[in-house]
Amino acid sequence: MKAIACRTQVRTSPTMSAEAPTILALQQRKSPSLTSDFSWTLAGNAIYGGGQFATLMLLAKLLRPELVGQYALGLAVVYPVMMFTNLQLRAVMSSGSRKEIHFGNYLSLRLLATSLAFALIFGVTQILGYDRKLTTVVLMVGLAYSIETLSDVYYARLQLHDRMASISKSMIARALLSVFGLAVVTYVTRNLLWGIAAIVLARVIVLFGYDICERTHGLSGQSRKFTQNAALALRFDAKAIGELACVSLPLGFVVLLGCLNSSIPNFFIKHALGERDLGIFAAIGFVVSVGNMAVVSLGQSAYTRLARSCAAGDLAAFSSLLGKLLVFGAAIGMSGMILSKLAGREILTVLFRPEYAERADVLPWIMAAGGILFMAQFLGFGLTAANFYHSQVVLNIVANFSLLVACYWLVERRGLLGAILAMLIAAIVQLAGSVLVLVIGLRTQVPSCAASIEAT
């Protein structure tokens, strides 16, 4: 599909009139700088990512590796389904390409899609033949992520209005409450299900106590009638929701295929090596999330600017910013490789337990795969900002096929190292394909800017 992005036309309609005063006021206010947005987003993602890491670390210290493996398997089932049904509505809304569609229609679509996702998760557990206990774990993880997806659609509205600080405050509160609840409940009960239930409760508290509040969205100064009936109100317009679904469905496939990159090895490891090795693999692999926090933070902060540059036809600024992001991703991966080579065993012993440190040999390889994936993630932000949706579907299908074949060939022969080598192969395929799609797509769209993009 050719990029739609180099000219974004702003259309007006009655559906936008209710929120127009708020949008106008926010547009007149000076937008925060990229440094400010990055600082807040980095803080939010760092604490939230640290919370996810702390969750796995606490489970590893308080429970058996087999139970950690069950939790990892729950993530492997839930995450791709939830991310697919999310349809990347946050990216679509924050890009401003559908300004005529009311926020309430985004919220309605997210509620419908999340309900469908929960049903699909249950169906997957039945198809895979999981026992009752494992099925309950998977569904509880699915419930936790269902709450998170609802917060995410409110984040989209906040991001559209450059309120990145509010998003970060929500993520920080959610992370701290989740870790505290998990730690207390799991320590007392030594039960995985009750620990996940504490996470669910923490996310519900933040959703209803902060995310949906008018003050969080800068609406507390408006009339009561306005805030109740317009800006944050739930709406169901079948035509608008259908349009959103059609536009976002390719992005849903893109993120689904991207999530499968992390999920596919888990299924092969469980089948070939068992839940204990899966728990160890999940814990060690989570170390990459330290670098991923910075990648996601910077990518989200830069995304709106990438989209605006492309929409304005300023591909020199687009390529310059994207080039800086790629250098940043490569530097994180290289730093992680060096650190894990020098002190990998000590790091894993402190973070988890000695049995995890026995596999410190695979940590540098994980960081190598992570570095390639970081760069591919940044290119993914660029592809989405340029509206190259369908191309990403094909690209991710190729990357996942390479991962599937590599896992089939390597996991049984090389164990955990084989799974990581398969991830590295798939990451290289995705990175190379992303560069190819972006260069060819932008050359087709704006030939005069091709040299600038190729230089990047």
MARTORPA-404424 format. One record per residue (C-alpha): residue in three letters; x, y, z. Coordinates in steps of 0.05 Angstrom, whole numbers, plus 32768, in hexadecimal, padded with zeros to 4 digits. Layout:
ALAXYZ;...
% end
This chain:
MET800080008000;LYS801A80457FEE;ALA802680748028;ILE7FEB80A18037;ALA801480CB8064;CYS80368102803D;ARG7FF7812C803E;THR7FC681268078;GLN7F86814C806D;VAL7F61816480AB;ARG7F17815980A1;THR7EE0817580CD;SER7E9F815480DF;PRO7E6A81578116;THR7E8B811E813B;MET7EC6814A814B;SER7EA18189815E;ALA7E96817381A6;GLU7EE0816C81B3;ALA7EF781A68189;PRO7EFF81D981C2;THR7F2D81AB81E7;ILE7F56819A81A9;LEU7F5B81E48197;ALA7F7381F681DC;LEU7FA781BF81DC;GLN7FC081D28197;GLN7FCA821A81AD;ARG7FF4820381E8;LYS803E81F981D9;SER804D81AF81D0;PRO8081819081FD;SER80C6818681DF;LEU80DE814281C8;THR810E81428203;SER80D5814E8234;ASP80A981198214;PHE80E280E88212;SER80F480F5825B;TRP80AD80E98273;THR80A280AE8244;LEU80E4808F8257;ALA80D3809682A1;GLY808F80778297;ASN80A8803E826C;ALA80E580338297;ILE80BC802A82D7;TYR8085800382B3;GLY80B97FD68290;GLY80DE7FD082D2;GLY809C7FBB82F1;GLN80947F8482BE;PHE80DB7F6E82CA;ALA80D07F708315;THR80927F45830C;LEU80BA7F0F82EA;MET80F37F17831C;LEU80C47F0F8357;LEU80A37ED28339;ALA80E87EB4832C;LYS80FD7EC08375;LEU80BB7EAC8396;LEU80A37E738369;ARG80BF7E368345;PRO80DA7E3F82FE;GLU80A17E1482E5;LEU806F7E4882FE;VAL80987E7F82DD;GLY80937E56829E;GLN80477E5482A5;TYR80447E9F82AB;ALA80727EA7826E;LEU80457E788247;GLY80097EA2825C;LEU802C7EE0823F;ALA803E7EB98200;VAL7FF47EA981F4;VAL7FD47EEA820C;TYR80037F1F81F1;PRO7FFE7F1181A6;VAL7FB27F0B81A9;MET7FA97F4B81D2;MET7FD97F7281A6;PHE7FB67F5B8167;THR7F717F708180;ASN7F8E7FB38199;LEU7F957FC3814E;GLN7FC97FF88161;LEU7F908029816D;ARG7FC080548195;ALA7FED805E8159;VAL7FB1806D812B;MET7F92809F815B;SER7FD280C28170;SER7FE780CB8127;GLY7FAA80F8811D;SER7F9880D780DB;ARG7F5080CA80F1;LYS7F40810C8114;GLU7EF7810980FE;ILE7EEB80CA8128;HIS7ED780D58170;PHE7EFF80B881AA;GLY7EC2809281C1;ASN7EC380688182;TYR7F0C8055818F;LEU7EF7804081D5;SER7EBC801781BB;LEU7EE87FF28189;ARG7F1B7FE481C0;LEU7EE67FC781EE;LEU7ECA7F9A81B7;ALA7F0E7F8381A0;THR7F267F7581E7;SER7EE97F4A81F5;LEU7EF77F2381B5;ALA7F3F7F1B81CA;PHE7F2C7EFC820D;ALA7EFF7ECA81EA;LEU7F387EB981B9;ILE7F687EAE81F2;PHE7F3A7E7B8211;GLY7F327E5981CE;VAL7F7E7E5481C6;THR7F857E32820A;GLN7F527DFE81F5;ILE7F727DF281B1;LEU7FB77DE881D2;GLY7F997DB98205;TYR7FB07DDE8244;ASP7F987DC18286;ARG7F697DE882B3;LYS7FA07E0682DE;LEU7FC97E2082A4;THR7F8A7E398281;THR7F777E6182BF;VAL7FBD7E8182C1;VAL7FB87E948277;LEU7F737EB38280;MET7F897EDA82BE;VAL7FC37EF68296;GLY7F917F07825F;LEU7F657F2D8290;ALA7FA17F5682A8;TYR7FB27F698260;SER7F687F788251;ILE7F697FAF8285;GLU7FAA7FCA8269;THR7F8E7FCF8222;LEU7F567FFC823C;SER7F89802B825C;ASP7FAE802B821A;VAL7F74804A81F3;TYR7F7280848225;TYR7FBD808B821C;ALA7FB0809581D2;ARG7F8680D381DF;LEU7FB980EE8210;GLN7FF180E381DD;LEU7FC9810681A7;HIS7FC6814381D4;ASP8010813F81E7;ARG8002812B822F;MET803A80F88234;ALA80458109827E;SER7FFF80F0828F;ILE800C80AF826B;SER804C80A58292;LYS802C80B382D5;SER7FF7807E82C6;MET802C804B82B2;ILE8055805A82F0;ALA801A8052831E;ARG8005801182FB;ALA804A7FF48300;LEU805580048349;LEU80117FEC8360;SER80177FAC8336;VAL805C7F9A8352;PHE80487FAA8399;GLY80087F818394;LEU802C7F468373;ALA80647F4683A5;VAL80377F4783E2;VAL80047F1583C9;THR80367EE483AB;TYR80627EE683E8;VAL80277ED68416;THR80047EA283EB;ARG803D7E8683C0;ASN80077E80838B;LEU800F7E998343;LEU7FC57EA48336;TRP7FBC7ED18373;GLY7FF97EF9835F;ILE7FDD7F068319;ALA7F9A7F198339;ALA7FBF7F4F8361;ILE7FD97F6B831F;VAL7F927F6C8302;LEU7F797F93833F;ALA7FB27FC6833A;ARG7FA37FD382F0;VAL7F587FDC82FE;ILE7F6880108334;VAL7F9480398306;LEU7F63803582CC;PHE7F27804E82F3;GLY7F4D807A8323;TYR7F7880A082F0;ASP7F75808C82A7;ILE7F2B809C829B;CYS7F2980DB82C6;GLU7F18811D82A4;ARG7F50814182C9;THR7F84811182AC;HIS7F6C81268266;GLY7F6C81708275;LEU7F2081748275;SER7F12818682BD;GLY7F0881CF82AA;GLN7ED281BF8277;SER7E8881BC8287;ARG7E6D817D82A6;LYS7E3F8172826B;PHE7E798177823A;THR7EA58145825C;GLN7E6E81128268;ASN7E4F81158223;ALA7E89812281F4;ALA7ED4811C81FF;LEU7EDA80DB8225;ALA7E9480BF8218;LEU7E8B807981FD;ARG7E6D807B81B7;PHE7E5880458187;ASP7E56805C813F;ALA7E57801D8114;LYS7E72804280D7;ALA7EAA806480FC;ILE7EBD80248121;GLY7EBD7FFE80E0;GLU7EEB803180C0;LEU7F1A802D80FB;ALA7F1B7FE280F9;CYS7F2B7FE180AE;VAL7F63801380B6;SER7F807FF280F4;LEU7F7A7FA980E1;PRO7FBC7FA780BA;LEU7FDE7FC680F7;GLY7FBE7F908122;PHE7FDE7F5B80F6;VAL80217F7F80F9;VAL80227F818145;LEU80097F39814A;LEU80417F21811E;GLY80727F4B8146;CYS805A7F2D8187;LEU80627EE7816B;ASN80AC7EF58166;SER80B07EEF81B2;SER807A7EBA81BA;ILE808D7E868186;PRO80CE7E7181A9;ASN80A77E6681EA;PHE807A7E3281CB;PHE80B57E0C81AD;ILE80DB7E0F81EF;LYS80A07DF48217;HIS80977DBB81E5;ALA80E17DA881E0;LEU80FD7DBB8224;GLY80C47DC38256;GLU80A77DFA8282;ARG80E57E0082AE;ASP81137E138274;LEU80DC7E41825A;GLY80DB7E65829D;ILE81277E6E829A;PHE81247E868252;ALA80ED7EB88263;ALA81137ED4829E;ILE81557EDC8277;GLY81317EF8823A;PHE81107F2D8265;VAL81547F4E826F;VAL814B7F6A8228;SER81107F918242;VAL81417FC18264;GLY81567FDA8220;ASN81107FD38203;MET80F780078236;ALA8122803C8217;VAL8111802681D0;VAL80C6802981DB;SER80CB806A8201;LEU80F2808E81CB;GLY80CA806E8193;GLN8087808481B1;SER80A380CA81BD;ALA80BD80D08176;TYR808180AF8154;THR805580ED814F;ARG808F81168134;LEU809F80E08100;ALA805680DF80EA;ARG8052812B80E6;SER8093812F80BE;CYS807B80FD808C;ALA8035811D8088;ALA80568160807A;GLY808381418044;ASP80C28152806C;LEU80E581108062;ALA8129812E8071;ALA8113813880B9;PHE80F180F480B9;SER813080D080A3;SER815D80F880D1;LEU813480E6810F;LEU812D809D80FA;GLY8178809880EF;LYS818580B18136;LEU8155807D8151;LEU81798045812D;VAL81BC805A8149;PHE819E805B818F;GLY818180158187;ALA81C37FF8816F;ALA81E9801981A9;ILE81B97FFA81DC;GLY81C27FB481BF;MET820E7FBA81BD;SER82117FD38204;GLY81E67F99821C;MET82137F6681F9;ILE82527F82821A;LEU82327F85825F;SER82157F3F825C;LYS82587F238244;LEU827D7F43827E;ALA824C7F3882B7;GLY82127F0D829D;ARG82177ED782D2;GLU82197F08830B;ILE81DE7F3082F0;LEU81B27EF282E9;THR81C57ED9832F;VAL81B17F1B834F;LEU81727F248326;PHE81587EDD832B;ARG81787E9F8349;PRO81B77E75833D;GLU81937E44830F;TYR81847E7E82DF;ALA81CD7E9482E0;GLU81E27E4F82C6;ARG81CA7E668281;ALA81F07EA88280;ASP82117E8F8240;VAL81D37EA08217;LEU81CC7EE78232;PRO81FB7F0A8200;TRP81D67EE781C7;ILE81947F0181E1;MET81AF7F4781E4;ALA81C97F41819D;ALA81837F2D8185;GLY81667F6581B0;GLY81937F9A818F;ILE817C7F858149;LEU81347F858160;PHE813B7FCA817F;MET81507FE6813C;ALA81177FC18119;GLN80E67FDE814C;PHE80FC8025813C;LEU80F3801780F2;GLY80AE7FFC8103;PHE809D80408122;GLY80B4806080E2;LEU808D803180B6;THR804D803D80DE;ALA8058808880DE;ALA805E80868092;ASN801E805C808E;PHE8041801F8070;TYR800F7FEF8091;HIS80067FB68060;SER80507FB18051;GLN805D7FA4809B;VAL802D7F69809A;VAL80557F478062;LEU80967F588083;ASN80827F3B80C6;ILE80667EFC80A6;VAL80AB7EF08086;ALA80CE7EFE80C8;ASN80A17ECF80EF;PHE80A77E9980BB;SER80F37E9D80C1;LEU80EB7E99810D;LEU80BD7E5D8109;VAL80EC7E3780DC;ALA81297E498105;CYS81087E348147;TYR80F27DF28128;TRP81387DE58111;LEU81617DFF814C;VAL813B7DF9818E;GLU813D7DAD8194;ARG81857DAC817C;ARG81A37DE681A2;GLY81717DF181DC;LEU816A7E3881F6;LEU81A47E5181CC;GLY81807E36818F;ALA81427E5F81A1;ILE816B7E9E81A7;LEU81907E928166;ALA814C7E8A8144;MET81377ECD8162;LEU81777EED8147;ILE816A7ED28101;ALA81237EED8101;ALA813A7F31811B;ILE816C7F3880E3;VAL81377F2680B0;GLN81077F5A80CD;LEU813B7F9180D0;ALA81527F878088;GLY810B7F82806F;SER80F67FC28095;VAL812F7FE98075;LEU811B7FCF8030;VAL80D17FDF8038;LEU80DF80268052;VAL81128038801C;ILE80E8801D7FE3;GLY80A7803A7FFF;LEU80C280808009;ARG80E5807F7FC6;THR80A3806E7FA5;GLN807E80A47FCC;VAL80B180DC7FC8;PRO80EB80CC7F98;SER810F810D7FA8;CYS811880F87FF1;ALA813280B27FE2;ALA817B80C57FE8;SER817080E1802E;ILE814D80A28046;GLU818180748027;ALA81B9809B8049;THR8197808F808C;
% end
